[in-house]
Amino acid sequence: MSFALPRQENFPPPDWNRPFAALRAAAADAGFDPPILQADPAEVRFEADMQSVRIGEETTQHRRTRFEASAEIAVGAPGGHAQAPTTARYRVDMPATAATPEAMRAINPFDPDTLPAGATVRLDGGDYAGTPFEAAFAEIARANEVPLDRLALTIGRTREGEIRVMSGPASIFDAPTEHGPASQPLDREDFSQHTVLFDDPGSRDQRAAFNALLLTGTQPDAAVALREDVSAGRVDATITEVGSGETNEVTWTFDAEGRPTGAEATLTWEPSSAGRDSDAVENAAQSQFRTDHGLKGSGDHVGHMLAYRFVNGHGPINMFPQQGGFNTGPYARIEQEWADWLAQGMEVRLSIELAPEGQQRPDQVRLDYEVIDPDRQAIVYDPALTVFDNEAGQVYERIARNDMPGMIENAS
């Protein structure tokens, strides 16, 4: 559920006044003083009064320590203007070996620079009702289609130093395996979430985007909005890049027992695999799938119908036992072919059938796809149905990337 924020000069958007013009007009409603909303967000600072930090309930389990805390946070802008302090309530989860009293007290929930590697701060929307942050959290809640008192926002530092910010209904953070993104097909419920991975959080542009999210609820252009709608026998999902509006649409189907039967998708962009290693929910779902299906030592992998790079996870609804060599060989090559078409600005429409129905481990994977030039609605490439046996020895020769421009030009 993440996207590596590219290092490019046009981020934030050149029209940076666009969101802030509206915010300045609504300064009274937003709760922040006008000088703060008028400032360059990269220069706004969230200062914690370290003497005010209070550590509450603390528990340690599975080599992780979790604690509740509060602190007084003052928001300051250039020129010496500072907002009256707000009492911030937050929860921190961090490696037990790093959870010294000094480390706990040093964390400022609104400043990612204070987070040690592997630590995650959680902020609950309801705690910020009636504070200057309410308007921003309400906007984040609106984007995720939940009431303010059901919103959760997490800020975590990966072991590589990136900052992952996620928001959505509190339930998908409290119990992702019960009804959320790591749950089984028959247990899932509708949800939406937003995720952004800041790969250079110390840069001015990315700090501006991070601060703007906390000040106004403006999602960064590189944020990925993920939504699932669950109905009998199917899950419909959209994976959207906030800035461009590019959307991948996927439908996974299941039999009455919740066994996967296949998927259909329209791909228009590639969210990428950046951040997959630090996606705790997807990694936990994959580990549980491996255990549930007895894959250890079997030669099978936790296969994905659609690679993480296209859909950012979705847990077991997107998984099936897949022979290891088939997964890393032919299936990976056809996925790379789809990615190459997307890089050319094409649209990929595909259908995946797991056969026969009624089996947790399919004997065959049947793939049918076509490439569309979205500007002309012309078919660029429509190969015959590709049928793979779910075993070693499968072969696939993908279209060379260098051949694609000519195929696009010649499409009728």
N, C-alpha and C positions, 0 to 999 in steps of 0.2 A: 503494500500500500504506500511507494515513494518515488520521487523523481529528482535526479541530481540537477540542481539549479545551474544552468550554464554560466560560465564567466563571459559575459558579453556586455558591451558598452550600452546597449539599449535596454538594460534592465536596471532599475525600474523603467516603466514606459516613459518615452520622451514627454508625454503630456501628463507630467506628474501632478499638475494642479487640478486635473480632472476630478479625482476623488476628493481632494482636499477643498476644492471650491464649495462642493455641497456640504462638506463637514463644517467649514467655517460658517456657512449660513445657518447650520443647526448647532452651533457651539453650545448654546444654552442647554439643548436637549442632550448633547453628548456628555456634558458634565465636566469636560476639560476646559480650562481657561483658553481664550482665543490665542494668546501668544504661543501656547503649546501646539495647537492645531495648525498655526501658521508657520511654524518652524520646519526646517528640513528634518524629516523624521530620523535621519541618520545622526542628527546632533541632539536628539532628545535622550535624556538619561533617566533611568529608573534607579533611584538611590535608596538602598535599604539602611535603616538605622540599626546597626548591628547590636546595639544595646537593647533594642526592643525585641530581638528574636526570642521566641519561646518554643521549646521542643516539647511536644505532648506525647501521645501514645507511641511506643516504639516496640517493634517486633522483629525478630530475625528468624528466617526459615530458608532452607535450601541455599545457604551462603549469600542470601540477600537480606538487607535490612530496610525496613519501611518505617517511616515515622511521620507524624502529623506535626505541623509547625505553623507559626504566624510571625509576621514582622510588619513594621510600619514602613511603607514605601512612599517616597516623595518623587513626583515626576517633575523634572526640570528641563528648561529650554535655554538656548543661548541668550545672553543678556541678563542672566541672573534671575529670570522668572522661575518660580517653583510653585507647583500645586500643593495644597495642604496635604499632609500625609494620609494615606489610606491604609487601613488594616488589611493586609493580605493573608489569606488562609490557603495553605497548600499542603500537599503530600509529596514526599520524596521516597523513591525506591532506588537503592544503590548497592554496590557490592559490599558485603559485610566487612571485608578487610579494609575498606576505605572509610567506613562509617565511624570515624572518631568523633568525639564531641566537638572538636575544633572544626572538622570538615562539615558537620551538620549545620553548625552555626554560621559558616561562611557562605552558605548557598543563598543567593538572591533569586527568588522564583521568576523574576522578570529580566534577569541578565544571564544569558547563556554562557558568558565568559566564566561564571562562577561554578558551573557544573563540571564535576570530574567525569572522566570517561566512564561510560556504563551507567550513569545516573539519569533518572527521569523525574521531572517535576510534574505533578498533576494539579490543575486548577479547575474547580467546579463553578459553572456559571452562576448558580444560585448564591454563592458566597459573595458575588460582586454586584448583586442587586442593590441599588441605592448608593453606589459609589461612582466616581467618575469613569470607571471602567465598564459600567453597565451597558452603555450604548454599543461599545465594541463587542462585548460578549453576546449581546442580543443579536447583532449582525451576524456573528459566527454561528449562533444558534439557528437563525433564519436560513443561512446557507445550507445547514445540515438538517433542516426541517424538523427541529425539536424545540420544545419550550426551553426558556433560559434555565429553569431549575433542573433540566435533565441533560444539560450540556456538560461535557468534559473536554478539556484541552490539555494535551501533554507536550512537554518540551524535554527532549532527551539528547544527550551527547553520546554518539557512537564511539566505539573504541578507536575508530580512525579519525575522530575529531570532528565529524560532521554533526550538524544539529538537525534532528528530525522533529517536526511539529505536526501533531495530529489533532483533529477535533471531530466530534461526533457525539451520538448519544452515550451517556455514561455506561449503559448496559454493555456496549461492545468492548469497553475497557475492563469492566468488572467481571464479566463472564463471557469471553469471546467464544468459548467452546460450547456454550449452552444454546444460544440463539443467534450469535453474531458471526463474524467472518471465518471462524475456525470450526463452526458447528456442522453437524451432519445434515444431509439434504432434507430429511423429514422434520428437523428441529429448527430450521432457519426462520427468521422473521425479517421483514423489510428493514433496511437501515441505509444510511448514507454517512459518508465521512469525507474529510479533506486531509490530505497529507502533502507536506513539502519537505524536501531534504536540502538543507543549505550546505553545499559542499565547501564553501569558503566563508564561514560565518564572520570572520574578522574583516571582510571587505566592506567598504562603505555602502555599496549598493545592496548587498544582502542584509546588512544591519538595518538599512532604511526599510527594506521590505518586512523584516522581522518586527521592527518597532511599529510600522504602520498597521500590522495585524493587531497588535495589542492596543494601539491608540484608537483605531477606527473600525476594526473588524475586516479590513480590506485584505482579501486573500491574495497572496503573491501570484503573479502570472504563471509561475511554474508549478503551482499547486495542482495536485490531481484530485478531482472530485469523483468519488466512487459511490455508486448507488446500486442497490439490489431490490428488486420487487419479486416477492415469492408467491407462487400460486401452486396449485396441485400439479405435481409432476414436472415442474419447471422453475427455473430461476432466471429472470431477465436482469441483466446488468449493463450499466453504462460506465465508462472510464473516460473522463473528460479533462482536458487540459484547460485550466481556468482562463489563461490569457488568450489563447487562440480559439477556444471553443471546439477544437477538434475532439471527436468522440469515437471511441470504439464501442460497438454494441454486441453483446453476447447473450445467447440463450443456452443454458444447460438443461438437459432433459434427463428424467429418471423414471424407473418403473415404480410400481406400487410399493415395493420394498425399499425404495431409495437407492437402488443400484443404478449407476450411470449408464445411459444409453447413447449419449453423444452431445454435440454442441453445434450451434450455428453462429456465425459471427460476421460482422462487417468491420474491418480494420481500416482506419484512416491515418493513424499516427502510432508512434512507438514510444510509450512512456519510459522504456529502458529498464534494465535490471539493476541500476544503481540503487544501493540501499537494501538489496535483498538480504545480504548477510546479517543486517541489523534489524530485519523485520521479525520481531519476536513472535508475533501471532502466527505468521505463515510458517516460521520454522517449527513452532510447537505443533501446528497442525500436521506438518510433514512428518515429524517424529512420531506423533500418535498414529498416523496412517501406516507408517512402517511397522509399528508394533501390532496394530489391529489386524494387519494382513500377513503377519509373519514373514516379512520380506528379508529380515536379517539372514544372510548366508544363502539366500535363494537364487541370487543372480539377477533379481528384479530390482528396479529402481522405483521410487515414487515418481511416476510419470505425470506430466501435466498435459491435458488436452490442448490448452493454449499456454504458451510460455509466459512466465512472470513478466517478461519484457513487454508483453502486449496487454496484460490485464492486471498486473500488480496483485497476484495472489488469488484470493477467494477460497483458500483452504480445500477441504475434501471434495467439494462439488466439482473441482477442476482436476481431480487426481484419479489415476488408475494404475494398477501394477503393470509395469512396462519392462520388458527384458532390457537389461542394461546396455548391451551393445546397440540395440535398436534405438534406444533413447538418445545415446550420445553420438550415434552415427546418422542414419537416414532421417530420423525424425528431426534432429538438430539441423540437418542440411535444408530440409524443406521449410523449417521455421526461419532460417537465415534468408532463404529465397523470399519469403513474405516480407521480412524486414528490408531487404534490398528494394523491393517494389515500393514499399512505403517511403523509402528515402528518395525515390524518384518522383514522389508526389502522387503516386497511384493509390487506388483503393483496392483492397483485397476482400473478396466475399468468399466465405468458405463454409463447408459442412463437414463435420467429423462424426462418423458412426462407429460405435464400438459393437462388435458382433462376436457371437450371437447375443441377443438380449438375455437377461436373467443370470448373468455371470458377473462376479466381482472382478475377475481377471479375464479380459476379452481375449479371444483367439486371434481376432483380426482388428485392424484399425483402417477404416475406409475414408479416404480424404478426397474431397471434390472442391475445387476452388477456381475462381476466375479473377482476372485483373481488369479493373475498369479505369479508364482515364476520366476523372470526375469533371474536367473542364468540357469535354466533348461527349461524355457519356458513351464513349466508344469502348468496345471490348478489345483489350490489348493482348490478352493471352487467356485461353480457356483449354487447359490440358484435359486429357481423359481422366476418368476416375482412377485414383491411385490406391491400390490395395496392398497393405503391409500385413504380413503375419507377425504376431507378437512373439517373435523368436529371433535368435541370432541369424546372421547371414543375409539380412535384407539390404537392398541396394537402392540408392536414389541419386541421380545426377541432376544437380540443380542448374537453373539458368545462370549463365555467367553475368555478373553485374555489368560488365562492359557491353553486353549485347542488348541490354534493356532499352537504352535511349533509341536505338534504331527500331526496335519493336514498337515503342510508343509512337514514334514518328509515322510508321507505316500502318498503324491501326486505323481501321475504317469504322 
